[in-house]
């Protein structure tokens, strides 16, 4: 499984909402699989798990920022 490098928030903010949701699902799925492999002793994936957790958090943060900006614009 290929894990991307640690992504910059500026790069993530350039993505469309659909791309963000797709990446969120992709990162969550990959993280799930890596955790199972790590727990089973099949791989030494701890650095990859840490990178994925951070990337997933950044994607969720950008999605939430956009959600709040949209609701503020409606008010």
HUDA-V235199 format. One line per field, one symbol per residue. psi: psi as a letter, one per 20 degrees, with the letter a starting at -180 (. if undefined). A space follows every 10 residues. Layout:
BEGIN
psi=???
END
This chain:
BEGIN
psi=ppprrpqqhg ghiiqrhghg hghggggggh ggghgggghi jhqmjghhgg gggggggggh ggghghghhh hhhh.
END
